[in-house]
Amino acid sequence: VLVRSDNNGVVHPLNNGRSRSQATNDVLKRIYLSMARHQVLLNAVYVPSRDNIADALSRG
């Protein structure tokens, strides 16, 4: 699964599997357990906001 995000606060923890935030780490643990259960790999890449076609949709 390729995740494209304009938020490095999302990209780096997804790729590294850890964050400084305990709440984020709790979510990452659930994501990684689900990925392992379903044998799915994930890669997150940074996309600048101006190039992120989903950005306008997420803002209404």
PDB file of N, H, CA, C and O in Angstrom:
ATOM      1  N   VAL A   1       0.852  -1.165   0.000  1.00  0.00           N
ATOM      2  CA  VAL A   1       0.000   0.000   0.000  1.00  0.00           C
ATOM      3  C   VAL A   1       0.900   1.230   0.000  1.00  0.00           C
ATOM      4  O   VAL A   1       1.808   1.346   0.822  1.00  0.00           O
ATOM      5  N   LEU A   2       0.641   2.134  -0.919  1.00  0.00           N
ATOM      6  H   LEU A   2      -0.097   2.039  -1.587  1.00  0.00           H
ATOM      7  CA  LEU A   2       1.389   3.383  -0.978  1.00  0.00           C
ATOM      8  C   LEU A   2       0.527   4.491  -0.388  1.00  0.00           C
ATOM      9  O   LEU A   2      -0.575   4.752  -0.869  1.00  0.00           O
ATOM     10  N   VAL A   3       1.030   5.133   0.645  1.00  0.00           N
ATOM     11  H   VAL A   3       1.926   4.920   1.036  1.00  0.00           H
ATOM     12  CA  VAL A   3       0.348   6.260   1.279  1.00  0.00           C
ATOM     13  C   VAL A   3       1.071   7.522   0.854  1.00  0.00           C
ATOM     14  O   VAL A   3       2.282   7.647   1.041  1.00  0.00           O
ATOM     15  N   ARG A   4       0.336   8.448   0.288  1.00  0.00           N
ATOM     16  H   ARG A   4      -0.647   8.347   0.136  1.00  0.00           H
ATOM     17  CA  ARG A   4       0.906   9.748  -0.092  1.00  0.00           C
ATOM     18  C   ARG A   4       0.295  10.790   0.821  1.00  0.00           C
ATOM     19  O   ARG A   4      -0.927  10.894   0.928  1.00  0.00           O
ATOM     20  N   SER A   5       1.144  11.559   1.477  1.00  0.00           N
ATOM     21  H   SER A   5       2.137  11.474   1.389  1.00  0.00           H
ATOM     22  CA  SER A   5       0.660  12.540   2.444  1.00  0.00           C
ATOM     23  C   SER A   5       1.505  13.799   2.385  1.00  0.00           C
ATOM     24  O   SER A   5       2.704  13.748   2.108  1.00  0.00           O
ATOM     25  N   ASP A   6       0.860  14.935   2.651  1.00  0.00           N
ATOM     26  H   ASP A   6      -0.113  14.977   2.876  1.00  0.00           H
ATOM     27  CA  ASP A   6       1.592  16.197   2.732  1.00  0.00           C
ATOM     28  C   ASP A   6       1.941  16.527   4.182  1.00  0.00           C
ATOM     29  O   ASP A   6       2.231  17.676   4.517  1.00  0.00           O
ATOM     30  N   ASN A   7       1.909  15.512   5.029  1.00  0.00           N
ATOM     31  H   ASN A   7       1.674  14.579   4.757  1.00  0.00           H
ATOM     32  CA  ASN A   7       2.177  15.692   6.452  1.00  0.00           C
ATOM     33  C   ASN A   7       3.334  14.777   6.869  1.00  0.00           C
ATOM     34  O   ASN A   7       3.161  13.566   7.003  1.00  0.00           O
ATOM     35  N   ASN A   8       4.517  15.374   7.072  1.00  0.00           N
ATOM     36  H   ASN A   8       4.657  16.358   6.963  1.00  0.00           H
ATOM     37  CA  ASN A   8       5.669  14.576   7.500  1.00  0.00           C
ATOM     38  C   ASN A   8       5.461  13.953   8.872  1.00  0.00           C
ATOM     39  O   ASN A   8       6.104  12.958   9.208  1.00  0.00           O
ATOM     40  N   GLY A   9       4.570  14.532   9.662  1.00  0.00           N
ATOM     41  H   GLY A   9       4.048  15.340   9.389  1.00  0.00           H
ATOM     42  CA  GLY A   9       4.237  13.954  10.955  1.00  0.00           C
ATOM     43  C   GLY A   9       3.507  12.628  10.823  1.00  0.00           C
ATOM     44  O   GLY A   9       3.394  11.876  11.791  1.00  0.00           O
ATOM     45  N   VAL A  10       3.020  12.345   9.639  1.00  0.00           N
ATOM     46  H   VAL A  10       3.112  12.955   8.852  1.00  0.00           H
ATOM     47  CA  VAL A  10       2.393  11.057   9.325  1.00  0.00           C
ATOM     48  C   VAL A  10       3.376  10.162   8.584  1.00  0.00           C
ATOM     49  O   VAL A  10       3.507   8.979   8.897  1.00  0.00           O
ATOM     50  N   VAL A  11       4.065  10.729   7.601  1.00  0.00           N
ATOM     51  H   VAL A  11       3.958  11.690   7.346  1.00  0.00           H
ATOM     52  CA  VAL A  11       4.960   9.950   6.737  1.00  0.00           C
ATOM     53  C   VAL A  11       6.068   9.272   7.533  1.00  0.00           C
ATOM     54  O   VAL A  11       6.267   8.063   7.413  1.00  0.00           O
ATOM     55  N   HIS A  12       6.782  10.031   8.336  1.00  0.00           N
ATOM     56  H   HIS A  12       6.620  11.013   8.434  1.00  0.00           H
ATOM     57  CA  HIS A  12       7.930   9.463   9.055  1.00  0.00           C
ATOM     58  C   HIS A  12       7.536   8.365  10.046  1.00  0.00           C
ATOM     59  O   HIS A  12       8.160   7.304  10.037  1.00  0.00           O
ATOM     60  N   PRO A  13       6.537   8.571  10.894  1.00  0.00           N
ATOM     61  CA  PRO A  13       6.158   7.479  11.797  1.00  0.00           C
ATOM     62  C   PRO A  13       5.661   6.228  11.061  1.00  0.00           C
ATOM     63  O   PRO A  13       5.940   5.108  11.489  1.00  0.00           O
ATOM     64  N   LEU A  14       4.930   6.412   9.964  1.00  0.00           N
ATOM     65  H   LEU A  14       4.703   7.321   9.616  1.00  0.00           H
ATOM     66  CA  LEU A  14       4.473   5.239   9.219  1.00  0.00           C
ATOM     67  C   LEU A  14       5.646   4.437   8.678  1.00  0.00           C
ATOM     68  O   LEU A  14       5.630   3.207   8.710  1.00  0.00           O
ATOM     69  N   ASN A  15       6.661   5.130   8.184  1.00  0.00           N
ATOM     70  H   ASN A  15       6.674   6.130   8.158  1.00  0.00           H
ATOM     71  CA  ASN A  15       7.823   4.430   7.627  1.00  0.00           C
ATOM     72  C   ASN A  15       8.745   3.875   8.707  1.00  0.00           C
ATOM     73  O   ASN A  15       9.355   2.821   8.524  1.00  0.00           O
ATOM     74  N   ASN A  16       8.848   4.580   9.830  1.00  0.00           N
ATOM     75  H   ASN A  16       8.352   5.435   9.978  1.00  0.00           H
ATOM     76  CA  ASN A  16       9.777   4.171  10.888  1.00  0.00           C
ATOM     77  C   ASN A  16       9.138   3.251  11.930  1.00  0.00           C
ATOM     78  O   ASN A  16       9.835   2.547  12.661  1.00  0.00           O
ATOM     79  N   GLY A  17       7.810   3.266  11.987  1.00  0.00           N
ATOM     80  H   GLY A  17       7.244   3.838  11.393  1.00  0.00           H
ATOM     81  CA  GLY A  17       7.118   2.423  12.955  1.00  0.00           C
ATOM     82  C   GLY A  17       7.121   2.964  14.367  1.00  0.00           C
ATOM     83  O   GLY A  17       6.768   2.256  15.311  1.00  0.00           O
ATOM     84  N   ARG A  18       7.518   4.216  14.517  1.00  0.00           N
ATOM     85  H   ARG A  18       7.805   4.791  13.751  1.00  0.00           H
ATOM     86  CA  ARG A  18       7.520   4.797  15.866  1.00  0.00           C
ATOM     87  C   ARG A  18       7.426   6.319  15.788  1.00  0.00           C
ATOM     88  O   ARG A  18       7.712   6.932  14.759  1.00  0.00           O
ATOM     89  N   SER A  19       7.019   6.900  16.903  1.00  0.00           N
ATOM     90  H   SER A  19       6.786   6.402  17.738  1.00  0.00           H
ATOM     91  CA  SER A  19       6.841   8.341  17.010  1.00  0.00           C
ATOM     92  C   SER A  19       7.207   8.776  18.423  1.00  0.00           C
ATOM     93  O   SER A  19       7.347   7.941  19.317  1.00  0.00           O
ATOM     94  N   ARG A  20       7.358  10.048  18.620  1.00  0.00           N
ATOM     95  H   ARG A  20       7.244  10.726  17.894  1.00  0.00           H
ATOM     96  CA  ARG A  20       7.582  10.571  19.977  1.00  0.00           C
ATOM     97  C   ARG A  20       6.284  10.571  20.781  1.00  0.00           C
ATOM     98  O   ARG A  20       6.301  10.606  22.011  1.00  0.00           O
ATOM     99  N   SER A  21       5.172  10.532  20.071  1.00  0.00           N
ATOM    100  H   SER A  21       5.159  10.504  19.072  1.00  0.00           H
ATOM    101  CA  SER A  21       3.851  10.584  20.699  1.00  0.00           C
ATOM    102  C   SER A  21       3.363   9.182  21.057  1.00  0.00           C
ATOM    103  O   SER A  21       3.310   8.304  20.196  1.00  0.00           O
ATOM    104  N   GLN A  22       3.011   8.973  22.310  1.00  0.00           N
ATOM    105  H   GLN A  22       3.054   9.687  23.009  1.00  0.00           H
ATOM    106  CA  GLN A  22       2.500   7.669  22.730  1.00  0.00           C
ATOM    107  C   GLN A  22       1.188   7.349  22.029  1.00  0.00           C
ATOM    108  O   GLN A  22       0.952   6.201  21.651  1.00  0.00           O
ATOM    109  N   ALA A  23       0.333   8.353  21.851  1.00  0.00           N
ATOM    110  H   ALA A  23       0.525   9.285  22.157  1.00  0.00           H
ATOM    111  CA  ALA A  23      -0.944   8.123  21.167  1.00  0.00           C
ATOM    112  C   ALA A  23      -0.708   7.662  19.728  1.00  0.00           C
ATOM    113  O   ALA A  23      -1.389   6.759  19.243  1.00  0.00           O
ATOM    114  N   THR A  24       0.253   8.280  19.054  1.00  0.00           N
ATOM    115  H   THR A  24       0.806   9.013  19.449  1.00  0.00           H
ATOM    116  CA  THR A  24       0.591   7.873  17.687  1.00  0.00           C
ATOM    117  C   THR A  24       1.164   6.471  17.681  1.00  0.00           C
ATOM    118  O   THR A  24       0.841   5.675  16.800  1.00  0.00           O
ATOM    119  N   ASN A  25       2.008   6.158  18.650  1.00  0.00           N
ATOM    120  H   ASN A  25       2.270   6.805  19.365  1.00  0.00           H
ATOM    121  CA  ASN A  25       2.574   4.812  18.738  1.00  0.00           C
ATOM    122  C   ASN A  25       1.489   3.759  18.950  1.00  0.00           C
ATOM    123  O   ASN A  25       1.586   2.653  18.418  1.00  0.00           O
ATOM    124  N   ASP A  26       0.471   4.092  19.712  1.00  0.00           N
ATOM    125  H   ASP A  26       0.392   4.991  20.144  1.00  0.00           H
ATOM    126  CA  ASP A  26      -0.642   3.161  19.920  1.00  0.00           C
ATOM    127  C   ASP A  26      -1.356   2.869  18.597  1.00  0.00           C
ATOM    128  O   ASP A  26      -1.708   1.725  18.311  1.00  0.00           O
ATOM    129  N   VAL A  27      -1.564   3.912  17.801  1.00  0.00           N
ATOM    130  H   VAL A  27      -1.278   4.842  18.034  1.00  0.00           H
ATOM    131  CA  VAL A  27      -2.200   3.733  16.492  1.00  0.00           C
ATOM    132  C   VAL A  27      -1.284   2.957  15.556  1.00  0.00           C
ATOM    133  O   VAL A  27      -1.738   2.065  14.839  1.00  0.00           O
ATOM    134  N   LEU A  28       0.007   3.292  15.560  1.00  0.00           N
ATOM    135  H   LEU A  28       0.376   4.016  16.143  1.00  0.00           H
ATOM    136  CA  LEU A  28       0.966   2.582  14.709  1.00  0.00           C
ATOM    137  C   LEU A  28       0.999   1.094  15.031  1.00  0.00           C
ATOM    138  O   LEU A  28       1.095   0.261  14.130  1.00  0.00           O
ATOM    139  N   LYS A  29       0.921   0.764  16.304  1.00  0.00           N
ATOM    140  H   LYS A  29       0.843   1.441  17.036  1.00  0.00           H
ATOM    141  CA  LYS A  29       0.928  -0.640  16.703  1.00  0.00           C
ATOM    142  C   LYS A  29      -0.254  -1.375  16.083  1.00  0.00           C
ATOM    143  O   LYS A  29      -0.104  -2.488  15.579  1.00  0.00           O
ATOM    144  N   ARG A  30      -1.417  -0.758  16.122  1.00  0.00           N
ATOM    145  H   ARG A  30      -1.538   0.146  16.532  1.00  0.00           H
ATOM    146  CA  ARG A  30      -2.607  -1.374  15.527  1.00  0.00           C
ATOM    147  C   ARG A  30      -2.461  -1.507  14.019  1.00  0.00           C
ATOM    148  O   ARG A  30      -2.855  -2.520  13.440  1.00  0.00           O
ATOM    149  N   ILE A  31      -1.893  -0.483  13.382  1.00  0.00           N
ATOM    150  H   ILE A  31      -1.573   0.340  13.852  1.00  0.00           H
ATOM    151  CA  ILE A  31      -1.679  -0.534  11.930  1.00  0.00           C
ATOM    152  C   ILE A  31      -0.726  -1.662  11.575  1.00  0.00           C
ATOM    153  O   ILE A  31      -1.008  -2.454  10.676  1.00  0.00           O
ATOM    154  N   TYR A  32       0.405  -1.743  12.275  1.00  0.00           N
ATOM    155  H   TYR A  32       0.635  -1.099  13.006  1.00  0.00           H
ATOM    156  CA  TYR A  32       1.414  -2.752  11.955  1.00  0.00           C
ATOM    157  C   TYR A  32       0.927  -4.164  12.260  1.00  0.00           C
ATOM    158  O   TYR A  32       1.267  -5.098  11.533  1.00  0.00           O
ATOM    159  N   LEU A  33       0.140  -4.340  13.318  1.00  0.00           N
ATOM    160  H   LEU A  33      -0.136  -3.581  13.908  1.00  0.00           H
ATOM    161  CA  LEU A  33      -0.437  -5.658  13.604  1.00  0.00           C
ATOM    162  C   LEU A  33      -1.406  -6.079  12.496  1.00  0.00           C
ATOM    163  O   LEU A  33      -1.414  -7.236  12.075  1.00  0.00           O
ATOM    164  N   SER A  34      -2.207  -5.146  12.039  1.00  0.00           N
ATOM    165  H   SER A  34      -2.201  -4.206  12.381  1.00  0.00           H
ATOM    166  CA  SER A  34      -3.139  -5.437  10.954  1.00  0.00           C
ATOM    167  C   SER A  34      -2.399  -5.745   9.657  1.00  0.00           C
ATOM    168  O   SER A  34      -2.787  -6.646   8.913  1.00  0.00           O
ATOM    169  N   MET A  35      -1.335  -4.995   9.392  1.00  0.00           N
ATOM    170  H   MET A  35      -1.020  -4.263   9.996  1.00  0.00           H
ATOM    171  CA  MET A  35      -0.532  -5.253   8.193  1.00  0.00           C
ATOM    172  C   MET A  35       0.057  -6.654   8.234  1.00  0.00           C
ATOM    173  O   MET A  35       0.033  -7.367   7.231  1.00  0.00           O
ATOM    174  N   ALA A  36       0.579  -7.050   9.369  1.00  0.00           N
ATOM    175  H   ALA A  36       0.598  -6.470  10.184  1.00  0.00           H
ATOM    176  CA  ALA A  36       1.175  -8.379   9.510  1.00  0.00           C
ATOM    177  C   ALA A  36       0.111  -9.464   9.347  1.00  0.00           C
ATOM    178  O   ALA A  36       0.339 -10.479   8.689  1.00  0.00           O
ATOM    179  N   ARG A  37      -1.043  -9.237   9.949  1.00  0.00           N
ATOM    180  H   ARG A  37      -1.228  -8.413  10.483  1.00  0.00           H
ATOM    181  CA  ARG A  37      -2.132 -10.213   9.875  1.00  0.00           C
ATOM    182  C   ARG A  37      -2.574 -10.441   8.432  1.00  0.00           C
ATOM    183  O   ARG A  37      -2.899 -11.563   8.043  1.00  0.00           O
ATOM    184  N   HIS A  38      -2.584  -9.376   7.648  1.00  0.00           N
ATOM    185  H   HIS A  38      -2.321  -8.465   7.964  1.00  0.00           H
ATOM    186  CA  HIS A  38      -3.058  -9.459   6.262  1.00  0.00           C
ATOM    187  C   HIS A  38      -1.919  -9.541   5.246  1.00  0.00           C
ATOM    188  O   HIS A  38      -2.153  -9.522   4.037  1.00  0.00           O
ATOM    189  N   GLN A  39      -0.698  -9.632   5.741  1.00  0.00           N
ATOM    190  H   GLN A  39      -0.508  -9.647   6.723  1.00  0.00           H
ATOM    191  CA  GLN A  39       0.499  -9.722   4.895  1.00  0.00           C
ATOM    192  C   GLN A  39       0.552  -8.577   3.877  1.00  0.00           C
ATOM    193  O   GLN A  39       0.703  -8.790   2.674  1.00  0.00           O
ATOM    194  N   VAL A  40       0.423  -7.372   4.399  1.00  0.00           N
ATOM    195  H   VAL A  40       0.300  -7.199   5.377  1.00  0.00           H
ATOM    196  CA  VAL A  40       0.434  -6.159   3.588  1.00  0.00           C
ATOM    197  C   VAL A  40       1.646  -5.328   3.970  1.00  0.00           C
ATOM    198  O   VAL A  40       1.986  -5.216   5.147  1.00  0.00           O
ATOM    199  N   LEU A  41       2.289  -4.752   2.977  1.00  0.00           N
ATOM    200  H   LEU A  41       2.013  -4.844   2.021  1.00  0.00           H
ATOM    201  CA  LEU A  41       3.394  -3.827   3.210  1.00  0.00           C
ATOM    202  C   LEU A  41       2.905  -2.411   2.968  1.00  0.00           C
ATOM    203  O   LEU A  41       2.021  -2.182   2.142  1.00  0.00           O
ATOM    204  N   LEU A  42       3.477  -1.473   3.682  1.00  0.00           N
ATOM    205  H   LEU A  42       4.195  -1.659   4.353  1.00  0.00           H
ATOM    206  CA  LEU A  42       3.074  -0.084   3.568  1.00  0.00           C
ATOM    207  C   LEU A  42       4.310   0.771   3.350  1.00  0.00           C
ATOM    208  O   LEU A  42       5.348   0.556   3.975  1.00  0.00           O
ATOM    209  N   ASN A  43       4.185   1.738   2.460  1.00  0.00           N
ATOM    210  H   ASN A  43       3.342   1.912   1.952  1.00  0.00           H
ATOM    211  CA  ASN A  43       5.242   2.717   2.241  1.00  0.00           C
ATOM    212  C   ASN A  43       4.580   4.083   2.155  1.00  0.00           C
ATOM    213  O   ASN A  43       3.633   4.271   1.391  1.00  0.00           O
ATOM    214  N   ALA A  44       5.068   5.027   2.928  1.00  0.00           N
ATOM    215  H   ALA A  44       5.837   4.874   3.549  1.00  0.00           H
ATOM    216  CA  ALA A  44       4.523   6.379   2.915  1.00  0.00           C
ATOM    217  C   ALA A  44       5.527   7.318   2.264  1.00  0.00           C
ATOM    218  O   ALA A  44       6.728   7.241   2.525  1.00  0.00           O
ATOM    219  N   VAL A  45       5.023   8.203   1.417  1.00  0.00           N
ATOM    220  H   VAL A  45       4.048   8.265   1.205  1.00  0.00           H
ATOM    221  CA  VAL A  45       5.873   9.193   0.760  1.00  0.00           C
ATOM    222  C   VAL A  45       5.273  10.576   0.963  1.00  0.00           C
ATOM    223  O   VAL A  45       4.056  10.745   1.037  1.00  0.00           O
ATOM    224  N   TYR A  46       6.158  11.554   1.052  1.00  0.00           N
ATOM    225  H   TYR A  46       7.146  11.416   0.992  1.00  0.00           H
ATOM    226  CA  TYR A  46       5.732  12.942   1.213  1.00  0.00           C
ATOM    227  C   TYR A  46       5.368  13.522  -0.148  1.00  0.00           C
ATOM    228  O   TYR A  46       6.103  13.363  -1.122  1.00  0.00           O
ATOM    229  N   VAL A  47       4.230  14.192  -0.202  1.00  0.00           N
ATOM    230  H   VAL A  47       3.632  14.322   0.589  1.00  0.00           H
ATOM    231  CA  VAL A  47       3.790  14.903  -1.399  1.00  0.00           C
ATOM    232  C   VAL A  47       3.489  16.337  -0.970  1.00  0.00           C
ATOM    233  O   VAL A  47       2.670  16.543  -0.074  1.00  0.00           O
ATOM    234  N   PRO A  48       4.127  17.330  -1.582  1.00  0.00           N
ATOM    235  CA  PRO A  48       3.823  18.715  -1.218  1.00  0.00           C
ATOM    236  C   PRO A  48       2.328  19.011  -1.392  1.00  0.00           C
ATOM    237  O   PRO A  48       1.688  18.465  -2.291  1.00  0.00           O
ATOM    238  N   SER A  49       1.781  19.862  -0.546  1.00  0.00           N
ATOM    239  H   SER A  49       2.301  20.306   0.184  1.00  0.00           H
ATOM    240  CA  SER A  49       0.351  20.180  -0.586  1.00  0.00           C
ATOM    241  C   SER A  49      -0.108  20.601  -1.975  1.00  0.00           C
ATOM    242  O   SER A  49      -1.185  20.202  -2.418  1.00  0.00           O
ATOM    243  N   ARG A  50       0.688  21.391  -2.657  1.00  0.00           N
ATOM    244  H   ARG A  50       1.563  21.714  -2.296  1.00  0.00           H
ATOM    245  CA  ARG A  50       0.287  21.878  -3.984  1.00  0.00           C
ATOM    246  C   ARG A  50       0.162  20.741  -5.001  1.00  0.00           C
ATOM    247  O   ARG A  50      -0.543  20.881  -6.000  1.00  0.00           O
ATOM    248  N   ASP A  51       0.837  19.622  -4.754  1.00  0.00           N
ATOM    249  H   ASP A  51       1.409  19.508  -3.942  1.00  0.00           H
ATOM    250  CA  ASP A  51       0.790  18.470  -5.659  1.00  0.00           C
ATOM    251  C   ASP A  51      -0.148  17.370  -5.165  1.00  0.00           C
ATOM    252  O   ASP A  51      -0.309  16.345  -5.829  1.00  0.00           O
ATOM    253  N   ASN A  52      -0.760  17.577  -4.015  1.00  0.00           N
ATOM    254  H   ASN A  52      -0.630  18.409  -3.475  1.00  0.00           H
ATOM    255  CA  ASN A  52      -1.608  16.556  -3.403  1.00  0.00           C
ATOM    256  C   ASN A  52      -3.051  16.759  -3.866  1.00  0.00           C
ATOM    257  O   ASN A  52      -3.759  17.620  -3.345  1.00  0.00           O
ATOM    258  N   ILE A  53      -3.481  15.965  -4.844  1.00  0.00           N
ATOM    259  H   ILE A  53      -2.906  15.265  -5.267  1.00  0.00           H
ATOM    260  CA  ILE A  53      -4.817  16.156  -5.410  1.00  0.00           C
ATOM    261  C   ILE A  53      -5.928  15.868  -4.402  1.00  0.00           C
ATOM    262  O   ILE A  53      -7.043  16.366  -4.563  1.00  0.00           O
ATOM    263  N   ALA A  54      -5.653  15.088  -3.384  1.00  0.00           N
ATOM    264  H   ALA A  54      -4.748  14.683  -3.253  1.00  0.00           H
ATOM    265  CA  ALA A  54      -6.667  14.783  -2.374  1.00  0.00           C
ATOM    266  C   ALA A  54      -6.809  15.903  -1.350  1.00  0.00           C
ATOM    267  O   ALA A  54      -7.772  15.914  -0.584  1.00  0.00           O
ATOM    268  N   ASP A  55      -5.880  16.834  -1.323  1.00  0.00           N
ATOM    269  H   ASP A  55      -5.097  16.825  -1.945  1.00  0.00           H
ATOM    270  CA  ASP A  55      -5.897  17.883  -0.306  1.00  0.00           C
ATOM    271  C   ASP A  55      -7.167  18.727  -0.384  1.00  0.00           C
ATOM    272  O   ASP A  55      -7.789  19.002   0.643  1.00  0.00           O
ATOM    273  N   ALA A  56      -7.552  19.135  -1.569  1.00  0.00           N
ATOM    274  H   ALA A  56      -7.046  18.912  -2.403  1.00  0.00           H
ATOM    275  CA  ALA A  56      -8.753  19.958  -1.720  1.00  0.00           C
ATOM    276  C   ALA A  56      -9.996  19.195  -1.266  1.00  0.00           C
ATOM    277  O   ALA A  56     -10.896  19.778  -0.662  1.00  0.00           O
ATOM    278  N   LEU A  57     -10.046  17.909  -1.551  1.00  0.00           N
ATOM    279  H   LEU A  57      -9.315  17.435  -2.042  1.00  0.00           H
ATOM    280  CA  LEU A  57     -11.196  17.098  -1.140  1.00  0.00           C
ATOM    281  C   LEU A  57     -11.304  17.001   0.375  1.00  0.00           C
ATOM    282  O   LEU A  57     -12.406  16.978   0.922  1.00  0.00           O
ATOM    283  N   SER A  58     -10.163  16.945   1.052  1.00  0.00           N
ATOM    284  H   SER A  58      -9.267  16.964   0.607  1.00  0.00           H
ATOM    285  CA  SER A  58     -10.182  16.812   2.506  1.00  0.00           C
ATOM    286  C   SER A  58     -10.537  18.118   3.199  1.00  0.00           C
ATOM    287  O   SER A  58     -10.846  18.128   4.391  1.00  0.00           O
ATOM    288  N   ARG A  59     -10.494  19.207   2.466  1.00  0.00           N
ATOM    289  H   ARG A  59     -10.243  19.199   1.498  1.00  0.00           H
ATOM    290  CA  ARG A  59     -10.800  20.518   3.056  1.00  0.00           C
ATOM    291  C   ARG A  59     -12.218  20.986   2.737  1.00  0.00           C
ATOM    292  O   ARG A  59     -12.622  22.072   3.154  1.00  0.00           O
ATOM    293  N   GLY A  60     -12.960  20.187   2.014  1.00  0.00           N
ATOM    294  H   GLY A  60     -12.632  19.305   1.675  1.00  0.00           H
ATOM    295  CA  GLY A  60     -14.356  20.515   1.723  1.00  0.00           C
ATOM    296  C   GLY A  60     -14.451  21.338   0.536  1.00  0.00           C
ATOM    297  O   GLY A  60     -15.552  21.716   0.133  1.00  0.00           O
TER     298      GLY A  60
END
